[in-house]
């Protein structure tokens, strides 16, 4: 189904204005620009509303218009050379393809008689006939969500990279009623949609295949984690609630559909090879200090190790003690956050080849200081049930927050074969190695003797084959 966009402002009166709005004169100042922007300016300056098929105006440009004239004359100027015309329906301007007419006059009927014609050309493969860029693809995906009779939202590659944040979970920021569990502790994506979360409830589908690991979280149940570097994401669609749609095996809470980069994100129309390099850097973090584990040793030989019944519940293990860095240790040019991505793509006939390498490292971040004195005020309850205040007091403002570091390394390869103009076979492979700080939820607030104890680093290796057709 074609998508429809509406630009402009609704005319204030319905019946009489329908016949007079086109003839009404206005002052126009619309420079040459894309047709979409020109129509938006026309709606704002004329007060008329324009209904268009988003696919029809995509990629078209307008010569613009300037001066005082009727709305009908201005709209005709704007559509010059676009192959579109307009009509007035119930007070709304609707754009349609212009009828095919002779562009040259040969006789009174407008006919032109031509002799035999011979057209020579070179076929460069079906992929070169209609090459869709990554921006065009994202615009199409964003338009398609309005054709679906479900509650859904979409973030394009541009939005993901612009508002990336510091963790994989940040790709869901700004989506209403969509969150991620363990957003700063675990280095993964564990989506929650409208309060529904966990294994079997909200599947994460990456390039057509469901990918997740079930992680035991002690008293807090189990997590449903998917590991992917945000640098490899080209778009994220979240479907809210039970859904039944093509290519999506949704569940009770909905589904999160992630598409990774491909050749269209690197190559422009007509290009046969391209390379993209992206570097990132940030501060407000510090390198983690991992504890020295005493696994296998007799606890009675370890000075300061808990004895008695506490030996089997050793929150006071001295080997885990660490003095957290303070805001005085937070260096402005530490470059504690750094990332690199290099991607290459090529087109050979009907085939597209794509490869990417991504590396991302992030240290423990320093907590914020704005309005931190809120947790110090008198009158607030301070007990085991008041988790928020306990966390606010145990992890002091401006100090290092342990178990929030992560290191992610990924390699991705794809091959796509355009069998026909509307059939594509794609095979891919993605290998991810993730090392991150983590601590059980039940131990986040436990300080015992006043020390915060970082947990050992966790390591996840995951290889994900991909086989898709469309």
Beta strands, then each sheet from edge to edge (+ up, - down):
strand 1: 4-8
strand 2: 25-30
strand 3: 33-34
strand 4: 49-53
strand 5: 61-62
strand 6: 65-70
strand 7: 84-89
strand 8: 92-97
strand 9: 151-156
strand 10: 178-180
strand 11: 191-193
strand 12: 196-197
strand 13: 202-206
strand 14: 209-210
strand 15: 213-216
strand 16: 222-225
strand 17: 233-240
strand 18: 254-260
strand 19: 273-282
strand 20: 285-286
strand 21: 321-322
strand 22: 337-348
strand 23: 351-362
strand 24: 364-365
strand 25: 406-420
strand 26: 423-436
strand 27: 452-453
strand 28: 458-469
sheet 1: 1+ 4- 8- 7+
sheet 2: 2+ 6-
sheet 3: 3+ 5-
sheet 4: 9+ 17- 18+ 13+ 14-
sheet 5: 10+ 11- 12+
sheet 6: 15+ 16-
sheet 7: 19+ 22- 23+ 25- 26+ 28-
sheet 8: 20+ 24-
sheet 9: 21+ 27-
end
